[in-house]
């Protein structure tokens, strides 16, 4: 099984450098990027499904990608939404976020800023999303249109294993670049020295 993790294309909040909410739409450039992305993906594989986050920027990206396929199977799921920041942060410039507080407190996997999500909240969604995909066969290819933070959490979960904790996660992902419209590929396969299949990171933000 291969998962093509797609970060949504450029949104208004990305362009403005602000904390996103659920309704930030794509920019004109984001629409162009999504069309290119759809043509690119359509030339690569046959896909059984296109999962997408219900946040507007991801939904628009997924719909444009789907328009490049003959019979797309679009599936909306809350499991792959962006890690929720506190509502008081929405619309603020990212550089104005209380980073000193966040960096101090986020080492606690259950800490959340007001009504935002904790590390463990997102971890539960990562595990649930992988469980959802177990219903597909070994030769399946799936597109998942999601967000920067969810991609980082999912990739880190499958690569770090038991060490998927804030202590290991943040020092790595704080320096792990992503880009709008980037494609990260995960493949579940069994190598000759393994007794069961495992997930592997095949490509990062290609």
Phi, psi and omega per residue, in radians:
X1 nan 2.392 3.069
X2 -2.094 2.363 3.041
X3 -1.936 2.198 3.061
X4 -1.790 1.735 -3.125
X5 -1.472 2.005 -3.071
X6 -1.928 2.129 2.988
X7 -1.367 2.319 3.122
X8 -0.880 2.715 -3.134
X9 -1.382 -3.111 -2.953
X10 -1.039 2.263 3.087
X11 -1.907 2.972 3.101
X12 -1.022 -0.755 -3.120
X13 -1.174 -0.613 3.048
X14 -1.063 -0.811 -3.098
X15 -1.108 -0.642 -3.089
X16 -1.525 -0.163 -3.127
X17 1.236 0.554 -3.113
X18 -1.944 2.835 3.079
X19 -1.211 2.236 -3.044
X20 -1.372 2.644 2.889
X21 -1.935 -3.012 -3.057
X22 -1.327 -0.222 -2.987
X23 -1.970 0.162 3.107
X24 -1.206 2.071 -3.101
X25 -1.504 3.052 3.065
X26 -1.271 2.630 2.964
X27 -1.400 3.042 3.052
X28 -1.052 -0.702 3.093
X29 -1.123 -0.638 3.107
X30 -1.095 -0.646 3.093
X31 -1.140 -0.769 3.112
X32 -1.081 -0.769 3.128
X33 -1.053 -0.725 -3.107
X34 -1.166 -0.659 3.094
X35 -1.109 -0.769 3.094
X36 -1.083 -0.752 -3.126
X37 -1.087 -0.736 3.124
X38 -1.069 -0.784 3.119
X39 -1.109 -0.686 3.138
X40 -1.113 -0.827 -3.123
X41 -1.154 -0.671 -3.131
X42 -1.116 -0.420 -3.130
X43 -1.516 -0.151 -3.017
X44 -1.631 -0.912 -2.958
X45 -2.541 2.987 2.858
X46 -1.659 2.267 -3.059
X47 -1.982 2.380 -3.130
X48 -1.418 -0.463 -3.094
X49 -2.791 2.708 2.995
X50 -2.133 1.792 3.073
X51 -1.469 2.523 3.112
X52 -2.574 2.587 3.023
X53 -1.235 2.520 -3.138
X54 -1.317 -0.109 3.081
X55 -1.078 2.427 -2.954
X56 -0.916 -0.777 -3.083
X57 -1.111 -0.621 3.099
X58 -1.347 -0.691 3.128
X59 -1.073 -0.798 3.123
X60 -1.102 -0.751 3.118
X61 -1.052 -0.795 -3.114
X62 -1.115 -0.727 -3.120
X63 -1.155 -0.675 3.103
X64 -1.186 -0.744 3.065
X65 -1.028 -0.809 -3.100
X66 -1.058 -0.520 -3.124
X67 -1.159 -0.221 3.126
X68 -1.592 -0.013 3.131
X69 -1.981 2.651 -3.104
X70 -1.228 -0.874 -3.113
X71 -2.296 1.251 -3.072
X72 -1.222 2.490 3.093
X73 -1.877 1.575 -3.088
X74 -1.494 2.281 -3.116
X75 -2.305 2.043 3.116
X76 -1.534 2.372 3.108
X77 -2.598 2.375 3.079
X78 -1.297 -0.185 -3.091
X79 -1.120 -0.422 -3.010
X80 -1.976 0.423 3.103
X81 -1.230 2.882 3.061
X82 -1.067 2.584 3.015
X83 -1.023 2.225 -3.002
X84 -1.368 2.065 2.978
X85 -1.381 2.823 3.073
X86 -1.026 2.480 -3.105
X87 -0.992 -0.545 -3.119
X88 -1.160 -0.283 -3.120
X89 -1.576 -0.301 -3.057
X90 -1.061 2.269 3.135
X91 1.544 -0.192 3.121
X92 -1.371 2.654 3.020
X93 -1.110 2.390 -3.100
X94 -1.035 -0.586 -3.134
X95 -1.214 -0.242 3.133
X96 -1.674 0.032 3.088
X97 -1.129 2.628 3.123
X98 -1.332 1.228 -3.001
X99 -1.119 -0.583 3.120
X100 -1.064 -0.791 3.104
X101 -1.138 -0.810 -3.090
X102 -1.063 -0.818 -3.101
X103 -1.165 -0.543 3.118
X104 -1.270 -0.708 -2.988
X105 -1.588 -0.451 -3.004
X106 -1.213 -0.164 3.076
X107 -1.156 -0.364 3.030
X108 -1.446 2.025 -3.056
X109 -1.126 -0.262 3.136
X110 -1.818 0.042 3.128
X111 -1.307 2.395 3.020
X112 -2.427 2.542 3.094
X113 -1.500 1.911 -3.119
X114 0.880 -2.018 -3.077
X115 -1.654 0.300 3.078
X116 -1.389 -3.056 -3.137
X117 -1.763 2.647 3.032
X118 -1.610 2.982 3.040
X119 -0.979 -0.807 -3.108
X120 -1.189 -0.508 3.069
X121 -1.074 -0.800 -3.123
X122 -1.234 -0.651 3.096
X123 -0.993 -0.738 3.125
X124 -1.074 -0.680 3.129
X125 -1.215 -0.639 3.084
X126 -1.058 -0.845 -3.134
X127 -1.091 -0.730 3.140
X128 -1.161 -0.640 -3.138
X129 -1.176 -0.709 3.091
X130 -1.160 -0.636 3.091
X131 -1.126 -0.662 3.105
X132 -1.061 -0.629 -3.077
X133 -1.375 -0.195 -3.132
X134 -1.107 -0.328 -3.118
X135 -1.277 -0.225 -3.129
X136 -1.576 2.722 -3.110
X137 -1.315 2.965 -3.071
X138 -1.105 -0.522 -3.070
X139 -1.638 0.242 -3.060
X140 -1.379 2.503 2.984
X141 -2.056 2.300 -3.065
X142 -2.318 2.400 3.029
X143 -1.701 2.358 3.077
X144 -2.197 1.925 -3.125
X145 -1.655 1.957 -2.969
X146 -2.509 -2.555 -2.950
X147 -2.275 2.834 -3.133
X148 -0.831 -0.998 -3.023
X149 -1.175 -0.634 -3.125
X150 -1.187 -0.692 3.095
X151 -1.045 -0.792 3.134
X152 -1.074 -0.733 3.135
X153 -1.159 -0.773 -3.105
X154 -1.143 -0.827 -3.140
X155 -1.104 -0.719 3.133
X156 -1.162 -0.631 3.124
X157 -1.076 -0.745 -3.089
X158 -1.419 -0.370 -3.140
X159 -1.635 -0.586 -3.110
X160 -1.516 -0.448 3.138
X161 1.057 -2.171 -3.117
X162 -1.123 -0.317 -3.141
X163 -1.604 0.254 3.065
X164 -1.351 1.423 -3.134
X165 -2.368 2.829 3.123
X166 -0.978 -0.614 -3.114
X167 -1.042 -0.611 3.135
X168 -1.660 -0.615 -3.029
X169 -1.124 -0.925 -2.992
X170 -1.191 -0.743 3.107
X171 -1.041 -0.523 3.115
X172 -1.397 -0.916 -2.984
X173 -1.316 -0.380 3.047
X174 -1.088 -0.368 -3.106
X175 -2.011 0.235 -3.112
X176 -1.806 1.888 -3.045
X177 -1.324 2.561 3.008
X178 -2.301 2.856 3.081
X179 -2.498 2.679 3.110
X180 -1.107 2.259 -3.129
X181 1.467 0.043 3.100
X182 -1.227 2.600 -3.141
X183 -2.034 2.142 3.040
X184 -1.930 2.263 -3.067
X185 -1.937 2.204 3.013
X186 -1.961 2.443 3.108
X187 -2.264 2.323 3.068
X188 -1.714 2.060 -3.089
X189 -2.667 2.888 -3.138
X190 -1.999 2.046 3.085
X191 -1.445 2.853 -3.003
X192 -1.026 -0.443 -3.100
X193 -1.692 0.082 -3.116
X194 -1.789 2.662 3.094
X195 -1.661 -0.200 3.085
X196 -2.683 2.817 -3.116
X197 -1.142 2.641 3.086
X198 -2.361 2.779 3.067
X199 -1.467 2.432 3.122
X200 -2.258 2.483 3.027
X201 -1.460 1.952 -3.085
X202 -1.630 -0.564 -3.099
X203 -2.748 2.400 -3.133
X204 -1.986 2.044 3.042
X205 0.888 0.819 -3.136
X206 -1.234 nan nan
